[in-house]
Amino acid sequence: MSTSIPEPAAGGSEGVAYSVAALDGIPEIRPGDDLAAIVGAAYTAFGPRDGDILVVTSKVVSKAEGRIVLADSREAAIDAETVRVVATVEHAGGRTRIVENPQGLVLAAAGVDASNAEDGEVLLLPEEPDASARALASALREATGARLGVILSDTLGRAWRTGQIDQAIGAAGVRVVDDLRGSTDSRGRPLEATIAALGDELASAAELVKGKASGRPVAVVRGLGHLVTEGLDGPGARALQRPAREDLFRVGAAEAWREGYQAALAAAPAVREWTVVVPVKGSGGKSRLAASDELAAAIAIDTVRAALGCDRVARVLVVAPDDALVSWFQRQPPDPGPAGGAIEHVADPGGGLRAAIAAGIRLAEGGPRAVLLGDLPALHPDELSHALALAATAGRAFVPDADGTGTVLATGRAGLPFEPLFGVDSAAAHRAAGFAELHLPDDWGLRRDVDAPEHLDSLRGRLGPRTAALLP
């Protein structure tokens, strides 16, 4: 299968025409296969020539090198191959992450691919694509005697354009860039920015005959021998990668907005103006934890301690029943430090969580108000500060728990009616009532309320000091 432009006539200028042909006879590649021998046999049957460029789909290199992992969690595989997150996009089909991977490539899903892989497996890109290309080119040159080059290709998307094309991720014996800066165009005008991405152009030309599902992973580009180098020690396809510091689009639009917003929050002086109501359950409210009064109090104390340490909190109103829990709380009060806010106890009137919250809100007048659950032992003051800074931009706001169904924080700006809707499916209730949802990382202590033993176990190493001291 080939696409061709007639080769130059004798005496013609090399490079005016070229041909592209896909090699037949390459079987399914498996880990440990001698890829050079397999490709070499197909290429020998095709008829080697000096100046040929072999474009090899990177997936067959990955398979031969055993770059295969079980796909129990494709997201975990992507995490392991991610050096830097560039952009994350939520859509109807799920989530797409654009990241930089260890090979320095910026692409979707770090190059982790399930297509053309066995069920239950995913393929990773070759660990060092340029090194893989050099090894393959060296073996093929020795086997065939032809002065050839090798490009490893992979399918990548492009900014501002629909669809994907094949691009060079590894190369050896091929000039992959043509830097025309400093030369002139046909009218003598200086070229100041033009760098031709020859490697990517070759990879895309080859893909036109290889296809995605044709079983032809190798193509030969013939007629462009002026791009083939004598040696194999050139810069490889790394020369096509723009350093992040020079990239005008280093992060996605949402990420850029968030970085700028967070930088502005960090630069702005915090004002202690929030009153935070913390309803504290008795030990009976933690029955799934089989909690003692002491553990329930420790969880509450660590939560309140973090709230008092927040640089935006002026006052914490602890709403609790007058029982052994309160006695323990009063004997072992949190230590907010010299810059912390004030703490007050509000008697729980009975009647459930919403009644307790309402009792606290009635005393929280004169400024912005927030209700914070009292079972957040991994809460950090900076997390609460960030959430309150975001909440200040909305009339009423809420933060869902890590499961996305409950609520851990609800806020109301001064002067507005404020009736939080804590309880079953409270996240949906707050959305329906017009509360703005604050999107914060799932793993923040602010979003990790505890109701079962496994919740505490998953937070080991992050728990407040009182709670951590009571765990075995």
C-alpha positions as a LaTeX table, in Angstrom:
\begin{tabular}{lrrr}
\hline
Residue & $x$ (\AA) & $y$ (\AA) & $z$ (\AA) \\
\hline
Met1 & 0.00 & 0.00 & 0.00 \\
Ser2 & 1.61 & 3.27 & $-1.03$ \\
Thr3 & 1.11 & 6.89 & $-1.85$ \\
Ser4 & 3.65 & 8.39 & $-4.17$ \\
Ile5 & 4.73 & 11.31 & $-6.22$ \\
Pro6 & 6.93 & 10.28 & $-9.17$ \\
Glu7 & 10.57 & 10.20 & $-8.14$ \\
Pro8 & 12.90 & 12.81 & $-9.64$ \\
Ala9 & 14.14 & 12.20 & $-13.14$ \\
Ala10 & 17.84 & 11.58 & $-13.60$ \\
Gly11 & 19.76 & 14.72 & $-12.89$ \\
Gly12 & 16.76 & 16.18 & $-11.06$ \\
Ser13 & 16.93 & 17.79 & $-7.65$ \\
Glu14 & 16.51 & 15.28 & $-4.81$ \\
Gly15 & 13.64 & 16.22 & $-2.55$ \\
Val16 & 11.34 & 17.47 & $-5.31$ \\
Ala17 & 9.40 & 14.19 & $-5.13$ \\
Tyr18 & 9.04 & 11.35 & $-2.67$ \\
Ser19 & 7.03 & 8.15 & $-2.13$ \\
Val20 & 5.51 & 6.59 & 0.94 \\
Ala21 & 4.79 & 2.85 & 1.22 \\
Ala22 & 3.58 & 0.71 & 4.11 \\
Leu23 & 5.47 & $-2.54$ & 4.71 \\
Asp24 & 3.55 & $-5.81$ & 4.62 \\
Gly25 & 4.43 & $-8.97$ & 6.52 \\
Ile26 & 4.83 & $-7.59$ & 10.06 \\
Pro27 & 2.97 & $-9.81$ & 12.55 \\
Glu28 & 1.47 & $-8.84$ & 15.90 \\
Ile29 & 4.37 & $-7.82$ & 18.15 \\
Arg30 & 4.69 & $-9.29$ & 21.64 \\
Pro31 & 6.99 & $-8.52$ & 24.58 \\
Gly32 & 10.52 & $-9.79$ & 23.96 \\
Asp33 & 10.19 & $-10.00$ & 20.15 \\
Asp34 & 13.25 & $-9.00$ & 18.12 \\
Leu35 & 11.61 & $-6.01$ & 16.47 \\
Ala36 & 14.70 & $-5.13$ & 14.41 \\
Ala37 & 14.78 & $-8.63$ & 12.88 \\
Ile38 & 11.04 & $-8.59$ & 12.15 \\
Val39 & 11.08 & $-5.13$ & 10.55 \\
Gly40 & 14.36 & $-5.92$ & 8.81 \\
Ala41 & 12.85 & $-8.96$ & 7.08 \\
Ala42 & 9.87 & $-6.97$ & 5.80 \\
Tyr43 & 12.13 & $-4.10$ & 4.72 \\
Thr44 & 14.54 & $-6.46$ & 2.94 \\
Ala45 & 11.64 & $-7.93$ & 0.97 \\
Phe46 & 10.59 & $-4.39$ & 0.06 \\
Gly47 & 14.08 & $-3.54$ & $-1.21$ \\
Pro48 & 16.32 & $-1.26$ & 0.91 \\
Arg49 & 17.85 & 1.90 & $-0.53$ \\
Asp50 & 20.20 & 4.52 & 0.84 \\
Gly51 & 18.28 & 7.56 & 2.05 \\
Asp52 & 15.17 & 5.64 & 3.12 \\
Ile53 & 13.35 & 6.79 & 6.27 \\
Leu54 & 11.41 & 4.15 & 8.18 \\
Val55 & 8.51 & 5.52 & 10.23 \\
Val56 & 7.57 & 3.04 & 12.96 \\
Thr57 & 4.44 & 3.26 & 15.09 \\
Ser58 & 5.61 & 3.61 & 18.68 \\
Lys59 & 3.08 & 1.02 & 19.90 \\
Val60 & 5.02 & $-1.86$ & 18.36 \\
Val61 & 8.18 & $-0.59$ & 20.07 \\
Ser62 & 6.30 & $-0.38$ & 23.37 \\
Lys63 & 5.08 & $-3.95$ & 22.96 \\
Ala64 & 8.52 & $-5.32$ & 22.09 \\
Glu65 & 10.02 & $-3.49$ & 25.08 \\
Gly66 & 7.32 & $-4.80$ & 27.42 \\
Arg67 & 5.89 & $-1.36$ & 28.19 \\
Ile68 & 2.56 & $-2.94$ & 29.15 \\
Val69 & 0.67 & $-2.58$ & 32.42 \\
Leu70 & $-2.57$ & $-4.05$ & 33.71 \\
Ala71 & $-5.49$ & $-1.68$ & 33.20 \\
Asp72 & $-7.19$ & $-2.22$ & 36.57 \\
Ser73 & $-6.93$ & 1.54 & 36.85 \\
Arg74 & $-6.06$ & 3.45 & 33.69 \\
Glu75 & $-6.26$ & 6.66 & 35.71 \\
Ala76 & $-3.60$ & 5.32 & 38.08 \\
Ala77 & $-1.37$ & 4.53 & 35.09 \\
Ile78 & $-1.84$ & 8.08 & 33.84 \\
Asp79 & $-1.00$ & 9.43 & 37.31 \\
Ala80 & 2.24 & 7.43 & 37.33 \\
Glu81 & 3.24 & 8.79 & 33.91 \\
Thr82 & 2.40 & 12.43 & 34.73 \\
Val83 & 5.15 & 14.96 & 35.42 \\
Arg84 & 3.01 & 18.10 & 35.06 \\
Val85 & $-0.71$ & 18.64 & 34.55 \\
Val86 & $-1.32$ & 21.15 & 31.77 \\
Ala87 & $-5.12$ & 21.08 & 31.51 \\
Thr88 & $-8.08$ & 19.04 & 32.73 \\
Val89 & $-11.38$ & 19.06 & 30.86 \\
Glu90 & $-14.61$ & 17.53 & 32.18 \\
His91 & $-17.05$ & 16.37 & 29.50 \\
Ala92 & $-20.01$ & 14.05 & 28.99 \\
Gly93 & $-17.73$ & 11.08 & 28.38 \\
Gly94 & $-15.67$ & 11.63 & 31.53 \\
Arg95 & $-12.44$ & 13.54 & 32.01 \\
Thr96 & $-9.52$ & 14.30 & 29.70 \\
Arg97 & $-6.15$ & 15.30 & 31.11 \\
Ile98 & $-3.45$ & 16.98 & 29.06 \\
Val99 & $-0.14$ & 16.36 & 30.81 \\
Glu100 & 3.61 & 16.35 & 30.36 \\
Asn101 & 5.01 & 12.83 & 30.68 \\
Pro102 & 8.53 & 11.63 & 31.61 \\
Gln103 & 9.54 & 11.68 & 27.94 \\
Gly104 & 8.89 & 15.44 & 27.89 \\
Leu105 & 5.86 & 15.13 & 25.62 \\
Val106 & 2.70 & 17.14 & 26.27 \\
Leu107 & $-0.30$ & 15.06 & 25.26 \\
Ala108 & $-3.60$ & 13.58 & 26.37 \\
Ala109 & $-3.52$ & 10.88 & 29.06 \\
Ala110 & 0.31 & 10.89 & 29.20 \\
Gly111 & 0.33 & 8.63 & 26.14 \\
Val112 & $-1.29$ & 5.76 & 28.07 \\
Asp113 & $-3.28$ & 3.91 & 25.41 \\
Ala114 & $-5.68$ & 0.96 & 25.39 \\
Ser115 & $-6.13$ & 0.78 & 21.61 \\
Asn116 & $-4.41$ & $-2.13$ & 19.86 \\
Ala117 & $-3.69$ & $-3.65$ & 23.30 \\
Glu118 & $-5.00$ & $-6.87$ & 24.83 \\
Asp119 & $-8.11$ & $-6.71$ & 27.01 \\
Gly120 & $-7.22$ & $-5.61$ & 30.52 \\
Glu121 & $-3.94$ & $-4.00$ & 29.48 \\
Val122 & $-2.73$ & $-0.55$ & 28.46 \\
Leu123 & 0.43 & 0.49 & 26.65 \\
Leu124 & 2.92 & 3.09 & 27.83 \\
Leu125 & 5.17 & 4.97 & 25.45 \\
Pro126 & 8.76 & 3.74 & 25.06 \\
Glu127 & 10.79 & 4.81 & 28.07 \\
Glu128 & 13.41 & 6.60 & 25.91 \\
Pro129 & 12.01 & 6.98 & 22.38 \\
Asp130 & 15.19 & 8.47 & 20.88 \\
Ala131 & 17.29 & 5.64 & 22.33 \\
Ser132 & 14.81 & 3.08 & 20.96 \\
Ala133 & 15.02 & 4.73 & 17.53 \\
Arg134 & 18.85 & 4.68 & 17.61 \\
Ala135 & 18.93 & 0.98 & 18.52 \\
Leu136 & 16.48 & 0.11 & 15.74 \\
Ala137 & 18.25 & 2.25 & 13.14 \\
Ser138 & 21.65 & 0.80 & 14.04 \\
Ala139 & 20.41 & $-2.78$ & 13.75 \\
Leu140 & 18.66 & $-2.09$ & 10.43 \\
Arg141 & 21.69 & $-0.33$ & 8.96 \\
Glu142 & 23.88 & $-3.28$ & 9.92 \\
Ala143 & 21.42 & $-5.86$ & 8.58 \\
Thr144 & 20.67 & $-4.16$ & 5.24 \\
Gly145 & 23.74 & $-2.04$ & 4.56 \\
Ala146 & 21.46 & 0.89 & 3.74 \\
Arg147 & 22.06 & 4.40 & 5.09 \\
Leu148 & 18.63 & 4.89 & 6.58 \\
Gly149 & 16.89 & 6.82 & 9.30 \\
Val150 & 14.17 & 5.85 & 11.76 \\
Ile151 & 11.31 & 7.86 & 13.23 \\
Leu152 & 9.03 & 6.59 & 15.99 \\
Ser153 & 5.55 & 8.10 & 15.67 \\
Asp154 & 2.55 & 8.48 & 17.91 \\
Thr155 & $-0.88$ & 10.03 & 17.45 \\
Leu156 & $-1.32$ & 13.40 & 19.18 \\
Gly157 & $-3.95$ & 16.12 & 19.23 \\
Arg158 & $-3.22$ & 19.74 & 18.38 \\
Ala159 & $-4.21$ & 23.03 & 19.95 \\
Trp160 & $-6.92$ & 24.93 & 18.06 \\
Arg161 & $-7.41$ & 22.10 & 15.51 \\
Thr162 & $-9.92$ & 19.25 & 15.32 \\
Gly163 & $-8.59$ & 15.71 & 15.06 \\
Gln164 & $-5.23$ & 14.07 & 15.63 \\
Ile165 & $-2.15$ & 13.51 & 13.49 \\
Asp166 & 0.95 & 11.38 & 13.88 \\
Gln167 & 4.01 & 13.17 & 15.19 \\
Ala168 & 7.61 & 12.15 & 15.80 \\
Ile169 & 8.37 & 11.15 & 19.40 \\
Gly170 & 11.70 & 9.45 & 18.67 \\
Ala171 & 14.23 & 9.74 & 15.84 \\
Ala172 & 17.70 & 8.59 & 14.79 \\
Gly173 & 19.65 & 9.28 & 11.61 \\
Val174 & 17.09 & 11.87 & 10.49 \\
Arg175 & 17.14 & 15.65 & 10.54 \\
Val176 & 13.87 & 16.43 & 12.37 \\
Val177 & 13.95 & 20.24 & 12.28 \\
Asp178 & 14.96 & 22.71 & 9.61 \\
Asp179 & 15.74 & 26.03 & 11.29 \\
Leu180 & 15.27 & 28.67 & 8.61 \\
Arg181 & 15.70 & 31.65 & 10.89 \\
Gly182 & 18.27 & 34.03 & 9.47 \\
Ser183 & 17.76 & 32.89 & 5.89 \\
Thr184 & 15.58 & 34.68 & 3.34 \\
Asp185 & 12.43 & 33.88 & 1.41 \\
Ser186 & 12.13 & 33.84 & $-2.40$ \\
Arg187 & 11.92 & 37.64 & $-2.42$ \\
Gly188 & 14.91 & 38.16 & $-0.22$ \\
Arg189 & 12.98 & 38.99 & 2.95 \\
Pro190 & 14.57 & 37.69 & 6.18 \\
Leu191 & 12.88 & 34.77 & 7.95 \\
Glu192 & 12.72 & 35.45 & 11.68 \\
Ala193 & 10.60 & 32.65 & 13.17 \\
Thr194 & 10.30 & 29.79 & 10.67 \\
Ile195 & 11.39 & 26.35 & 11.90 \\
Ala196 & 10.08 & 23.45 & 9.82 \\
Ala197 & 9.05 & 20.42 & 11.92 \\
Leu198 & 10.37 & 17.84 & 9.45 \\
Gly199 & 10.02 & 14.91 & 11.84 \\
Asp200 & 6.33 & 15.58 & 12.40 \\
Glu201 & 5.72 & 16.06 & 8.69 \\
Leu202 & 7.36 & 12.70 & 7.94 \\
Ala203 & 5.34 & 10.98 & 10.67 \\
Ser204 & 2.07 & 12.37 & 9.33 \\
Ala205 & 2.94 & 11.46 & 5.73 \\
Ala206 & 3.61 & 7.89 & 6.81 \\
Glu207 & 0.33 & 7.65 & 8.71 \\
Leu208 & $-1.57$ & 8.22 & 5.47 \\
Val209 & $-0.55$ & 4.73 & 4.35 \\
Lys210 & $-0.14$ & 2.94 & 7.69 \\
Gly211 & $-3.65$ & 3.66 & 9.00 \\
Lys212 & $-4.93$ & 3.03 & 12.51 \\
Ala213 & $-6.20$ & $-0.53$ & 12.19 \\
Ser214 & $-4.58$ & $-1.92$ & 9.05 \\
Gly215 & $-1.92$ & $-3.99$ & 10.77 \\
Arg216 & 0.85 & $-2.10$ & 8.97 \\
Pro217 & 2.87 & $-0.33$ & 11.68 \\
Val218 & 5.87 & 0.59 & 9.52 \\
Ala219 & 6.12 & 2.79 & 6.42 \\
Val220 & 9.07 & 3.70 & 4.21 \\
Val221 & 9.49 & 7.29 & 3.02 \\
Arg222 & 11.70 & 7.28 & $-0.09$ \\
Gly223 & 13.15 & 10.19 & $-2.02$ \\
Leu224 & 14.13 & 12.44 & 0.91 \\
Gly225 & 17.66 & 11.16 & 1.43 \\
His226 & 18.95 & 14.66 & 2.05 \\
Leu227 & 17.27 & 14.43 & 5.46 \\
Val228 & 19.16 & 11.25 & 6.43 \\
Thr229 & 22.36 & 11.81 & 8.40 \\
Glu230 & 25.55 & 9.75 & 8.34 \\
Gly231 & 25.61 & 9.19 & 12.08 \\
Leu232 & 22.91 & 8.25 & 14.59 \\
Asp233 & 23.94 & 10.54 & 17.43 \\
Gly234 & 21.89 & 13.62 & 16.55 \\
Pro235 & 19.48 & 15.35 & 18.95 \\
Gly236 & 16.60 & 13.06 & 18.02 \\
Ala237 & 12.94 & 14.00 & 18.35 \\
Arg238 & 13.66 & 15.84 & 21.61 \\
Ala239 & 14.64 & 18.73 & 19.34 \\
Leu240 & 10.92 & 19.10 & 18.49 \\
Gln241 & 9.84 & 19.67 & 22.09 \\
Arg242 & 9.34 & 23.26 & 23.15 \\
Pro243 & 10.55 & 23.92 & 26.73 \\
Ala244 & 7.66 & 24.71 & 29.08 \\
Arg245 & 9.26 & 28.03 & 30.04 \\
Glu246 & 9.03 & 29.13 & 26.38 \\
Asp247 & 5.47 & 27.92 & 25.86 \\
Leu248 & 2.89 & 30.70 & 25.69 \\
Phe249 & 0.22 & 28.11 & 26.52 \\
Arg250 & 1.97 & 26.28 & 29.35 \\
Val251 & $-1.34$ & 25.55 & 31.09 \\
Gly252 & $-4.99$ & 25.37 & 30.09 \\
Ala253 & $-7.38$ & 28.31 & 30.32 \\
Ala254 & $-9.09$ & 27.08 & 33.51 \\
Glu255 & $-5.74$ & 26.31 & 35.13 \\
Ala256 & $-4.35$ & 29.72 & 34.19 \\
Trp257 & $-7.40$ & 31.44 & 35.68 \\
Arg258 & $-7.08$ & 29.39 & 38.87 \\
Glu259 & $-3.35$ & 30.10 & 39.20 \\
Gly260 & $-3.94$ & 33.82 & 38.79 \\
Tyr261 & $-6.87$ & 33.85 & 41.17 \\
Gln262 & $-4.98$ & 31.92 & 43.82 \\
Ala263 & $-1.98$ & 34.19 & 43.43 \\
Ala264 & $-4.22$ & 37.21 & 43.97 \\
Leu265 & $-5.74$ & 35.60 & 47.07 \\
Ala266 & $-2.30$ & 34.87 & 48.44 \\
Ala267 & $-1.15$ & 38.43 & 47.85 \\
Ala268 & $-4.22$ & 40.05 & 49.40 \\
Pro269 & $-4.10$ & 40.59 & 53.16 \\
Ala270 & $-6.51$ & 38.33 & 55.03 \\
Val271 & $-9.12$ & 39.98 & 57.23 \\
Arg272 & $-10.49$ & 38.22 & 60.33 \\
Glu273 & $-14.18$ & 38.85 & 59.71 \\
Trp274 & $-15.85$ & 35.44 & 59.54 \\
Thr275 & $-17.90$ & 33.90 & 62.31 \\
Val276 & $-17.83$ & 30.11 & 62.00 \\
Val277 & $-20.52$ & 27.97 & 63.60 \\
Val278 & $-19.35$ & 24.44 & 64.40 \\
Pro279 & $-22.08$ & 21.98 & 65.41 \\
Val280 & $-20.48$ & 19.18 & 67.43 \\
Lys281 & $-22.17$ & 15.80 & 67.72 \\
Gly282 & $-22.09$ & 13.78 & 70.90 \\
Ser283 & $-20.56$ & 10.32 & 70.93 \\
Gly284 & $-23.90$ & 8.87 & 69.82 \\
Gly285 & $-23.55$ & 10.75 & 66.57 \\
Lys286 & $-20.43$ & 8.75 & 65.81 \\
Ser287 & $-21.89$ & 5.30 & 66.42 \\
Arg288 & $-20.36$ & 3.90 & 63.23 \\
Leu289 & $-16.96$ & 4.82 & 64.64 \\
Ala290 & $-17.76$ & 3.08 & 67.93 \\
Ala291 & $-16.35$ & 6.31 & 69.31 \\
Ser292 & $-15.85$ & 7.11 & 72.94 \\
Asp293 & $-16.68$ & 10.55 & 74.24 \\
Glu294 & $-12.94$ & 11.16 & 74.24 \\
Leu295 & $-12.44$ & 10.35 & 70.54 \\
Ala296 & $-15.53$ & 12.33 & 69.49 \\
Ala297 & $-14.22$ & 15.30 & 71.47 \\
Ala298 & $-10.73$ & 14.92 & 69.97 \\
Ile299 & $-12.16$ & 15.03 & 66.45 \\
Ala300 & $-14.16$ & 18.15 & 67.32 \\
Ile301 & $-11.20$ & 19.82 & 69.04 \\
Asp302 & $-8.92$ & 19.26 & 66.04 \\
Thr303 & $-11.61$ & 20.69 & 63.77 \\
Val304 & $-12.14$ & 23.76 & 65.94 \\
Arg305 & $-8.40$ & 24.20 & 66.43 \\
Ala306 & $-7.95$ & 24.43 & 62.65 \\
Ala307 & $-10.81$ & 26.92 & 62.38 \\
Leu308 & $-9.32$ & 29.12 & 65.11 \\
Gly309 & $-5.98$ & 29.05 & 63.32 \\
Cys310 & $-7.51$ & 30.30 & 60.06 \\
Asp311 & $-6.42$ & 33.84 & 59.26 \\
Arg312 & $-9.94$ & 34.83 & 58.11 \\
Val313 & $-11.86$ & 33.65 & 61.19 \\
Ala314 & $-12.68$ & 36.14 & 63.94 \\
Arg315 & $-14.93$ & 33.93 & 66.08 \\
Val316 & $-15.85$ & 30.25 & 66.42 \\
Leu317 & $-19.20$ & 29.33 & 67.95 \\
Val318 & $-19.20$ & 25.70 & 69.11 \\
Val319 & $-22.73$ & 24.35 & 69.39 \\
Ala320 & $-22.69$ & 21.22 & 71.58 \\
Pro321 & $-24.98$ & 19.36 & 74.01 \\
Asp322 & $-24.31$ & 19.78 & 77.70 \\
Asp323 & $-22.95$ & 16.27 & 78.29 \\
Ala324 & $-19.66$ & 14.46 & 78.90 \\
Leu325 & $-18.44$ & 15.58 & 75.48 \\
Val326 & $-18.75$ & 19.25 & 76.42 \\
Ser327 & $-17.05$ & 18.60 & 79.75 \\
Trp328 & $-14.09$ & 17.05 & 77.98 \\
Phe329 & $-14.06$ & 19.90 & 75.49 \\
Gln330 & $-14.00$ & 22.49 & 78.28 \\
Arg331 & $-11.22$ & 20.68 & 80.14 \\
Gln332 & $-9.09$ & 20.37 & 76.99 \\
Pro333 & $-9.77$ & 23.51 & 74.95 \\
Pro334 & $-8.05$ & 24.04 & 71.58 \\
Asp335 & $-4.97$ & 26.23 & 71.54 \\
Pro336 & $-5.48$ & 28.73 & 68.73 \\
Gly337 & $-2.17$ & 30.50 & 69.32 \\
Pro338 & $-1.62$ & 34.21 & 69.84 \\
Ala339 & $-3.16$ & 35.21 & 66.50 \\
Gly340 & $-6.18$ & 32.91 & 66.68 \\
Gly341 & $-9.83$ & 33.86 & 66.80 \\
Ala342 & $-12.11$ & 33.74 & 69.82 \\
Ile343 & $-14.11$ & 30.67 & 70.86 \\
Glu344 & $-17.56$ & 30.58 & 72.44 \\
His345 & $-19.81$ & 27.73 & 73.54 \\
Val346 & $-23.48$ & 27.70 & 72.47 \\
Ala347 & $-25.81$ & 25.24 & 74.18 \\
Asp348 & $-27.41$ & 22.79 & 71.77 \\
Pro349 & $-31.19$ & 23.36 & 72.01 \\
Gly350 & $-31.97$ & 19.83 & 70.86 \\
Gly351 & $-34.02$ & 18.97 & 67.81 \\
Gly352 & $-31.26$ & 17.80 & 65.52 \\
Leu353 & $-28.47$ & 19.22 & 63.40 \\
Arg354 & $-30.41$ & 22.00 & 61.72 \\
Ala355 & $-31.74$ & 23.27 & 65.06 \\
Ala356 & $-28.21$ & 23.34 & 66.46 \\
Ile357 & $-26.97$ & 25.25 & 63.42 \\
Ala358 & $-29.82$ & 27.75 & 63.64 \\
Ala359 & $-28.95$ & 28.42 & 67.31 \\
Gly360 & $-25.40$ & 29.27 & 66.33 \\
Ile361 & $-26.37$ & 31.41 & 63.35 \\
Arg362 & $-28.69$ & 33.53 & 65.53 \\
Leu363 & $-25.61$ & 34.63 & 67.50 \\
Ala364 & $-23.42$ & 35.11 & 64.41 \\
Glu365 & $-24.34$ & 38.65 & 63.44 \\
Gly366 & $-22.49$ & 41.59 & 62.00 \\
Gly367 & $-20.36$ & 39.90 & 59.37 \\
Pro368 & $-20.07$ & 36.97 & 57.00 \\
Arg369 & $-21.09$ & 33.62 & 58.50 \\
Ala370 & $-20.12$ & 30.03 & 57.88 \\
Val371 & $-21.20$ & 26.65 & 59.17 \\
Leu372 & $-18.41$ & 24.06 & 59.39 \\
Leu373 & $-19.03$ & 20.44 & 60.31 \\
Gly374 & $-17.30$ & 19.37 & 63.52 \\
Asp375 & $-15.95$ & 16.04 & 62.22 \\
Leu376 & $-13.04$ & 17.20 & 60.04 \\
Pro377 & $-9.95$ & 16.09 & 61.98 \\
Ala378 & $-7.62$ & 16.50 & 58.97 \\
Leu379 & $-8.69$ & 20.10 & 58.27 \\
His380 & $-5.83$ & 22.55 & 57.72 \\
Pro381 & $-6.28$ & 26.30 & 58.45 \\
Asp382 & $-5.00$ & 27.24 & 54.98 \\
Glu383 & $-7.69$ & 25.10 & 53.33 \\
Leu384 & $-10.42$ & 26.90 & 55.25 \\
Ser385 & $-8.82$ & 30.26 & 54.47 \\
His386 & $-8.85$ & 29.47 & 50.76 \\
Ala387 & $-12.46$ & 28.32 & 50.86 \\
Leu388 & $-13.61$ & 31.44 & 52.74 \\
Ala389 & $-11.75$ & 33.69 & 50.30 \\
Leu390 & $-13.62$ & 32.03 & 47.43 \\
Ala391 & $-16.90$ & 32.20 & 49.36 \\
Ala392 & $-16.48$ & 35.95 & 49.79 \\
Thr393 & $-17.09$ & 36.34 & 46.05 \\
Ala394 & $-20.54$ & 34.68 & 46.28 \\
Gly395 & $-23.72$ & 35.51 & 48.17 \\
Arg396 & $-24.11$ & 31.99 & 49.53 \\
Ala397 & $-21.78$ & 29.08 & 48.86 \\
Phe398 & $-21.05$ & 25.52 & 49.92 \\
Val399 & $-18.29$ & 22.91 & 49.76 \\
Pro400 & $-19.39$ & 19.30 & 49.13 \\
Asp401 & $-17.73$ & 16.41 & 50.93 \\
Ala402 & $-15.34$ & 14.10 & 49.08 \\
Asp403 & $-18.22$ & 11.82 & 48.07 \\
Gly404 & $-20.05$ & 14.77 & 46.51 \\
Thr405 & $-23.35$ & 14.09 & 48.28 \\
Gly406 & $-22.94$ & 15.79 & 51.65 \\
Thr407 & $-21.83$ & 19.28 & 52.69 \\
Val408 & $-18.89$ & 20.17 & 54.93 \\
Leu409 & $-19.05$ & 23.97 & 54.73 \\
Ala410 & $-21.82$ & 26.46 & 53.95 \\
Thr411 & $-21.32$ & 30.23 & 53.88 \\
Gly412 & $-23.40$ & 33.38 & 53.69 \\
Arg413 & $-22.32$ & 36.95 & 53.05 \\
Ala414 & $-23.23$ & 39.61 & 55.62 \\
Gly415 & $-26.72$ & 41.08 & 55.25 \\
Leu416 & $-28.17$ & 38.14 & 53.27 \\
Pro417 & $-30.60$ & 35.50 & 54.57 \\
Phe418 & $-28.61$ & 32.40 & 55.53 \\
Glu419 & $-30.34$ & 29.08 & 56.13 \\
Pro420 & $-28.00$ & 26.16 & 55.36 \\
Leu421 & $-29.59$ & 22.84 & 54.40 \\
Phe422 & $-27.40$ & 20.24 & 56.10 \\
Gly423 & $-28.72$ & 16.69 & 56.21 \\
Val424 & $-29.23$ & 13.82 & 53.75 \\
Asp425 & $-28.14$ & 14.72 & 50.18 \\
Ser426 & $-27.35$ & 18.23 & 51.35 \\
Ala427 & $-25.09$ & 18.98 & 48.38 \\
Ala428 & $-28.01$ & 18.62 & 45.99 \\
Ala429 & $-30.23$ & 20.61 & 48.35 \\
His430 & $-27.73$ & 23.49 & 48.48 \\
Arg431 & $-27.36$ & 23.53 & 44.69 \\
Ala432 & $-31.14$ & 23.60 & 44.26 \\
Ala433 & $-31.39$ & 26.47 & 46.75 \\
Gly434 & $-28.94$ & 28.57 & 44.74 \\
Phe435 & $-25.79$ & 28.13 & 46.83 \\
Ala436 & $-22.66$ & 28.45 & 44.68 \\
Glu437 & $-20.56$ & 25.29 & 44.71 \\
Leu438 & $-16.88$ & 25.82 & 45.57 \\
His439 & $-14.67$ & 23.36 & 43.70 \\
Leu440 & $-11.75$ & 22.28 & 45.88 \\
Pro441 & $-9.42$ & 19.24 & 45.69 \\
Asp442 & $-10.99$ & 15.95 & 46.74 \\
Asp443 & $-8.11$ & 15.09 & 49.06 \\
Trp444 & $-8.23$ & 18.27 & 51.14 \\
Gly445 & $-8.96$ & 17.68 & 54.83 \\
Leu446 & $-11.78$ & 20.19 & 54.49 \\
Arg447 & $-13.69$ & 17.68 & 52.36 \\
Arg448 & $-12.90$ & 14.58 & 54.42 \\
Asp449 & $-15.50$ & 14.24 & 57.18 \\
Val450 & $-15.28$ & 11.01 & 59.16 \\
Asp451 & $-18.16$ & 8.63 & 59.87 \\
Ala452 & $-16.50$ & 5.21 & 59.80 \\
Pro453 & $-13.20$ & 3.63 & 60.94 \\
Glu454 & $-11.85$ & 3.42 & 57.40 \\
His455 & $-12.25$ & 7.18 & 57.10 \\
Leu456 & $-9.83$ & 7.74 & 59.97 \\
Asp457 & $-7.46$ & 5.07 & 58.67 \\
Ser458 & $-7.29$ & 6.77 & 55.26 \\
Leu459 & $-6.27$ & 10.04 & 56.93 \\
Arg460 & $-3.38$ & 8.71 & 59.00 \\
Gly461 & $-0.44$ & 11.09 & 58.89 \\
Arg462 & $-2.75$ & 14.05 & 58.29 \\
Leu463 & $-4.95$ & 13.97 & 61.38 \\
Gly464 & $-4.90$ & 16.69 & 64.01 \\
Pro465 & $-2.81$ & 15.96 & 67.12 \\
Arg466 & $-5.70$ & 15.15 & 69.50 \\
Thr467 & $-7.26$ & 12.58 & 67.16 \\
Ala468 & $-3.95$ & 11.03 & 66.12 \\
Ala469 & $-2.93$ & 10.53 & 69.76 \\
Leu470 & $-5.98$ & 8.35 & 70.40 \\
Leu471 & $-5.55$ & 5.98 & 67.46 \\
Pro472 & $-3.72$ & 2.64 & 67.95 \\
\hline
\end{tabular}
